[in-house]
């Protein structure tokens, strides 16, 4: 008898959905079906692959009215913002479909008398995509569409918190007319996921999740020479220079810190503000924070919903209390948000000052609605502090001097550098990280390199 997956909704603690976890017999069948489907799919022209994927996008978007409240029930995002993820999903999917022909085109090695030579991007085979719950559709589409466009088959294993997101993908591909076995989903236990990674029919793993989860994926594949893409944790910093447009910086950084209840890999988790504008910036940041409405994510007036589970909220509370014991000051307080209650997933946003890098809240991933703000006296001090982290996903600088901002960006260890922007993925740019944030890349032309392998063709055309 198979085990059962239960989704406990952060909205009210109820069991929202139950699903049986896949048995090995079912996974074994899925792997064999994926291999058979991919053997034919890799010869389908890119234009025909694109037609299928575009039908999938249309079929998926047609389910918008059901998807948005499902997101709220599964992971707590307010319905006021649920449609935004679908907009990002569409932007990324359509862009990656549009560039596939050029990105996958043969690379001509140039003329050589008596020879024809080129490098081709070949599909790797079957891609196992393991997606996280915090942006369940955006994360999945980053891997699924490029993998299929490149000629691979895909098995999607979604987070146990968001199984209905995987099922929406499957329904859309079925409506689009995908060949049997080309795209499949599986609700898997950790044990079965590790066994699937170790199976010789799995050719590539694309994982988004925690650092601990990334280590588990690498360990599961340690006896195999397969590609592994890892997008893991983040502790993304921002630096506000003295010449920044302060109202603009405040508005965008508050959103970057608290959107999705702070549960974003590229959310802002630590801010460094020049002493000349520090007091004014902090005052504006706190004022805007207090305007948020914490509550039921199904209420259209709610602007910040519950965290994914009570234990996650308790972890964030622990970081806040540790920082306060070490001398930090909290400028908002839970009393500002009546729905914020210990023992529940509901946690109001918080601003901490008088923080330093001896506190976990400035060094370790928080993944919740709290921000630490430090005063700095120079660009050099800001750069040193921004780099003082085991992570490196994104970083941003806020300044009216584009040249100086770019020079600062060159000195920061990060996968993406933003100037006067944060918390956004442009599908034309590679989404990647350094240090404990992971390896590999998705999106852009570069993303196609991680779901394909190079194959060189060296043809002698004259033998006499």
C-alpha positions in Angstrom: 0.0 0.0 0.0 1.4 3.4 -1.0 2.0 6.2 1.5 -0.2 9.3 1.5 0.8 12.9 0.9 -1.2 15.4 3.0 -1.1 19.1 2.3 -1.8 21.1 5.5 -3.0 24.5 4.4 -1.4 27.5 6.0 -4.7 29.4 5.7 -6.5 27.5 8.5 -4.5 24.4 9.3 -6.9 22.1 7.5 -6.0 19.2 5.3 -6.5 20.7 1.9 -5.6 17.8 -0.4 -4.4 14.2 -0.1 -2.6 12.2 -2.7 -1.0 8.7 -2.8 2.7 8.8 -3.1 4.1 6.9 -6.2 5.3 3.4 -5.7 8.5 2.3 -7.3 6.5 0.2 -9.9 4.8 3.4 -11.0 8.0 5.4 -11.1 9.7 2.6 -13.0 6.9 2.7 -15.6 7.2 6.5 -15.9 10.9 6.3 -16.5 10.5 3.7 -19.2 7.7 5.7 -20.8 9.8 8.9 -20.7 12.7 7.1 -22.5 10.4 5.8 -25.2 8.8 9.2 -25.8 12.1 11.0 -25.9 13.5 8.6 -28.5 10.9 10.0 -30.9 10.6 13.5 -29.6 14.3 14.4 -30.2 13.7 14.1 -34.0 10.6 16.4 -34.0 11.5 19.8 -35.5 11.9 22.7 -33.1 9.0 24.5 -34.7 6.7 21.6 -34.0 7.9 21.4 -30.4 7.2 25.1 -30.1 3.6 24.6 -31.3 3.0 22.0 -28.6 4.5 24.1 -25.9 2.5 27.2 -27.0 -0.7 25.1 -26.8 0.4 24.1 -23.3 0.8 27.7 -22.3 -2.7 28.6 -23.6 -4.3 25.6 -21.9 -2.5 26.4 -18.6 -3.6 30.1 -18.6 -7.2 29.0 -19.3 -7.2 27.5 -15.8 -6.3 30.8 -14.1 -9.5 31.1 -12.1 -8.9 27.8 -10.4 -5.1 28.2 -10.0 -5.1 31.5 -8.1 -7.2 30.3 -5.1 -5.4 26.9 -5.1 -2.1 28.8 -4.6 -3.5 30.6 -1.6 -4.7 27.3 0.0 -1.5 25.4 -0.7 1.2 27.9 0.2 -0.5 31.1 1.5 0.0 33.7 -1.2 -2.8 36.3 -1.3 -5.2 36.0 -4.2 -4.5 39.7 -4.9 -1.0 38.6 -6.2 -1.7 35.0 -7.4 -2.3 36.1 -11.0 1.1 37.8 -11.0 2.8 34.4 -11.0 0.8 33.4 -14.1 2.0 36.5 -15.9 5.6 35.6 -15.1 5.0 32.0 -16.1 3.7 33.2 -19.5 6.6 35.6 -20.0 9.2 33.1 -19.3 7.6 30.3 -21.3 6.9 32.4 -24.4 10.4 33.8 -24.3 12.2 30.4 -24.0 10.0 29.0 -26.8 10.8 32.0 -29.0 14.6 31.8 -28.7 14.8 28.0 -28.9 15.5 27.9 -32.7 18.5 30.2 -32.4 19.7 28.8 -29.1 19.7 25.2 -30.4 21.1 26.0 -33.8 24.3 24.3 -35.0 27.5 26.1 -34.2 29.5 26.4 -37.5 33.2 25.8 -36.8 34.1 27.8 -40.0 35.5 26.8 -43.4 38.2 24.2 -43.8 39.2 22.8 -47.1 37.8 19.2 -47.6 35.8 19.2 -44.4 32.4 20.2 -42.9 32.5 20.8 -39.1 29.9 21.9 -36.6 28.7 21.5 -33.0 25.2 20.5 -32.3 23.2 20.9 -29.0 21.8 17.4 -28.4 19.1 16.6 -25.8 20.4 14.9 -22.7 17.4 12.5 -22.5 15.1 12.4 -19.6 15.1 15.4 -17.2 13.9 15.1 -13.6 12.7 18.5 -12.5 12.3 19.0 -8.8 10.4 22.2 -8.0 9.9 24.1 -4.8 6.7 25.4 -3.3 7.3 29.2 -3.0 6.9 30.1 -6.7 5.7 26.7 -7.8 4.8 27.6 -11.4 7.7 30.0 -12.1 10.3 27.5 -10.8 8.9 24.6 -12.7 8.5 26.5 -16.0 12.2 27.5 -15.9 13.2 23.9 -16.4 10.2 22.2 -18.1 9.8 24.4 -21.2 13.6 24.6 -22.1 14.0 20.8 -21.5 11.1 19.9 -23.8 12.1 22.5 -26.4 15.6 21.0 -26.5 14.2 17.5 -27.3 14.1 16.0 -23.8 11.3 14.2 -21.9 10.4 15.5 -18.5 9.3 14.0 -15.2 8.2 16.8 -12.7 8.4 16.1 -9.0 6.8 19.0 -7.2 7.0 20.0 -3.6 4.8 18.0 -1.2 3.2 21.4 -0.3 2.1 22.1 -3.9 1.1 18.9 -5.6 -1.8 20.5 -7.4 0.6 22.7 -9.3 2.2 19.6 -10.9 -1.3 18.3 -11.7 -2.1 21.6 -13.4 1.0 21.2 -15.6 0.0 17.7 -16.5 -3.6 18.7 -17.3 -2.4 21.5 -19.6 0.0 19.2 -21.5 -2.7 16.6 -21.9 -5.0 19.3 -23.4 -2.2 20.5 -25.6 -1.9 16.9 -27.1 1.5 16.0 -25.7 2.6 12.4 -26.7 2.3 9.8 -24.0 5.3 9.7 -21.7 6.8 13.0 -22.9 5.7 15.0 -19.8 4.8 13.2 -16.6 4.4 14.0 -12.9 5.1 12.0 -9.8 4.3 12.7 -6.2 7.4 11.1 -4.6 8.8 10.5 -1.2 12.4 11.6 -0.5 13.4 7.9 -0.7 11.8 7.4 -4.1 13.2 10.7 -5.4 16.7 9.6 -4.5 16.2 6.2 -6.2 14.9 8.0 -9.3 18.0 10.2 -9.4 20.2 7.1 -9.2 18.3 5.3 -11.9 20.3 5.1 -15.2 17.2 6.3 -17.2 17.4 9.7 -15.5 19.8 11.8 -17.5 19.6 15.2 -15.8 18.3 16.7 -12.5 17.1 20.3 -12.2 16.6 21.0 -8.5 15.3 24.1 -6.7 15.2 24.1 -2.9 17.2 24.3 0.2 21.0 23.9 0.5 20.4 20.6 2.5 18.2 19.4 -0.3 20.9 20.3 -2.9 23.4 18.2 -0.9 20.9 15.3 -0.9 20.5 15.5 -4.7 24.3 15.5 -5.2 24.7 12.6 -2.9 22.0 10.6 -4.6 23.7 11.1 -8.0 27.3 10.6 -6.6 27.7 7.3 -8.4 26.6 8.7 -11.7 28.1 11.3 -14.2 24.9 13.2 -14.9 24.2 16.9 -15.0 22.8 18.5 -11.9 21.4 22.0 -11.8 21.0 23.5 -8.4 19.2 26.7 -7.3 19.5 26.8 -3.6 19.4 29.3 -0.8 20.0 33.1 -0.8 20.7 35.9 1.6 20.3 38.7 -1.0 21.7 42.1 0.0 20.9 45.7 -1.2 23.0 48.8 -0.8 21.4 52.3 -0.8 23.9 55.0 -1.6 23.6 58.6 -0.5 22.5 59.7 -3.9 19.7 57.2 -4.3 16.1 58.2 -5.1 15.0 57.4 -1.6 11.2 57.2 -2.1 11.7 54.9 -5.1 14.3 52.7 -3.2 12.0 52.4 -0.1 9.0 51.4 -2.2 10.8 48.8 -4.1 12.9 47.4 -1.3 9.9 47.0 1.0 8.2 45.0 -1.7 11.4 43.0 -2.3 11.6 42.1 1.4 8.0 41.2 2.1 6.5 39.9 -1.1 5.4 36.3 -0.8 5.8 36.8 3.0 9.5 37.0 2.4 9.6 33.5 1.1 11.6 34.2 -2.1 15.1 32.9 -2.9 15.9 36.4 -4.4 13.9 38.4 -1.8 15.8 41.1 0.0 17.1 39.9 3.4 19.7 42.5 4.4 20.1 46.1 3.6 23.1 48.4 3.9 22.3 52.2 3.8 24.7 55.1 3.7 24.9 57.1 6.9 23.9 60.3 5.1 20.4 58.9 4.3 20.1 56.2 6.9 17.6 57.8 9.2 15.4 59.0 6.4 15.4 55.6 4.7 14.6 53.7 7.9 11.7 56.0 8.7 10.2 55.6 5.3 10.8 51.8 5.3 9.0 51.4 8.7 6.1 53.7 7.7 5.5 51.6 4.5 5.9 48.3 6.4 3.1 49.3 8.8 0.7 49.8 5.9 0.7 46.1 5.1 -2.4 44.1 5.9 -1.7 40.6 7.3 -4.5 38.1 7.1 -6.5 35.5 5.2 -4.9 35.2 1.7 -8.4 34.5 0.2 -9.4 38.1 1.2 -8.7 40.4 -1.8 -7.7 43.2 0.7 -4.9 41.1 2.2 -1.4 42.2 1.2 0.7 39.7 3.1 -0.5 36.2 3.8 0.7 33.4 6.2 4.0 31.7 5.9 3.9 28.2 4.5 3.7 26.5 7.9 3.8 27.4 11.6 7.3 25.9 12.0 8.6 28.3 9.3 7.1 31.3 11.1 8.6 30.0 14.4 12.0 29.8 12.8 11.8 33.5 11.8 10.6 34.5 15.2 13.7 32.7 16.6 16.0 34.7 14.4 14.3 37.9 15.5 14.6 37.1 19.2 18.2 36.0 18.9 19.0 39.3 17.2 17.2 41.3 19.9 19.0 39.5 22.6 22.3 40.5 20.9 21.3 44.2 20.8 19.1 44.6 17.8 16.0 46.8 18.0 12.7 45.9 16.4 10.9 48.9 15.0 7.5 47.4 14.1 6.5 44.7 16.5 3.8 41.9 16.2 1.2 44.0 18.0 1.0 46.1 14.8 -0.6 43.1 13.1 -3.4 41.5 15.1 -3.4 38.4 12.9 0.2 37.7 13.8 0.1 34.9 16.4 2.7 32.6 17.8 2.1 29.0 17.0 0.5 29.8 13.6 1.9 30.5 10.1 0.8 34.2 10.5 3.7 36.5 11.1 3.7 40.3 10.6 6.6 41.9 8.8 9.5 43.3 11.0 12.3 45.8 10.6 15.5 45.3 12.7 18.2 47.9 13.2 21.4 47.9 15.3 22.2 44.6 13.6 25.6 43.1 12.7 27.1 40.1 11.1 27.4 38.2 14.3 23.6 37.7 14.1 22.0 34.9 12.1 19.4 37.3 10.7 22.3 39.0 8.7 24.1 35.8 7.8 21.8 32.8 7.5 18.9 32.5 5.2 15.7 33.7 6.9 13.0 33.1 4.2 10.5 35.2 6.0 9.1 38.7 6.5 12.0 40.4 8.4 14.7 42.7 7.2 17.9 43.8 8.9 19.2 47.3 8.1 22.8 48.4 8.8 24.3 51.8 8.5 27.5 52.0 6.4 30.0 54.9 5.8 31.3 54.1 2.3 30.9 52.0 -0.9 33.9 49.9 0.3 32.3 49.0 3.6 29.0 48.1 1.8 30.8 45.9 -0.7 32.7 44.0 2.0 29.4 43.4 3.9 27.5 42.3 0.9 30.1 39.8 0.1 30.3 38.5 3.6 27.8 35.7 3.0 27.9 32.0 2.1 25.3 32.7 -0.6 25.2 34.6 -3.9 22.0 34.7 -5.9 21.2 38.4 -6.5 22.4 41.8 -5.1 21.2 45.3 -5.9 22.6 48.8 -5.6 20.4 51.9 -5.5 22.0 55.0 -6.9 21.5 57.8 -9.5 25.1 57.2 -10.6 24.9 54.4 -13.1 28.7 54.2 -13.7 29.5 53.9 -10.0 26.7 51.4 -9.5 28.1 49.2 -12.3 31.6 49.3 -10.8 30.2 48.2 -7.5 28.3 45.4 -9.2 31.6 44.1 -10.7 32.9 43.6 -7.2 30.0 41.7 -5.7 30.0 37.9 -5.7 26.5 37.2 -7.1 24.7 35.5 -9.9 22.6 38.5 -10.9 23.4 42.2 -10.2 20.6 44.7 -10.2 20.8 48.5 -10.4 17.7 50.3 -9.0 15.7 47.0 -9.2 15.3 43.8 -7.2 13.4 40.6 -7.0 12.7 40.0 -10.7 13.8 37.4 -13.2 14.3 38.6 -16.8 14.0 35.5 -19.0 16.6 37.0 -21.4 19.2 36.7 -18.6 20.7 33.6 -17.1 19.3 32.8 -13.7 22.3 31.4 -11.7 24.1 31.7 -8.4 27.5 31.3 -6.8 28.8 29.8 -3.6 26.1 27.9 -1.6 23.4 29.2 -3.9 24.2 26.4 -6.3 25.4 25.8 -9.8 24.2 25.7 -13.4 21.6 28.1 -14.9 18.1 28.4 -16.2 16.5 30.9 -18.6 18.1 32.8 -21.5 20.2 31.2 -24.2 22.6 30.1 -21.5 19.8 28.0 -19.9 19.7 25.8 -23.0 23.3 24.7 -22.4 22.2 22.9 -19.2 19.5 20.8 -20.7 21.6 19.7 -23.7 25.0 18.3 -24.4 27.4 19.3 -27.2 28.0 16.8 -30.0 30.7 17.6 -32.6 30.4 16.6 -36.3 33.6 16.3 -38.2 33.0 15.3 -41.8 35.8 14.8 -44.4 34.2 15.6 -47.7 37.2 14.7 -50.0 39.1 11.4 -49.9 41.1 11.9 -53.1 
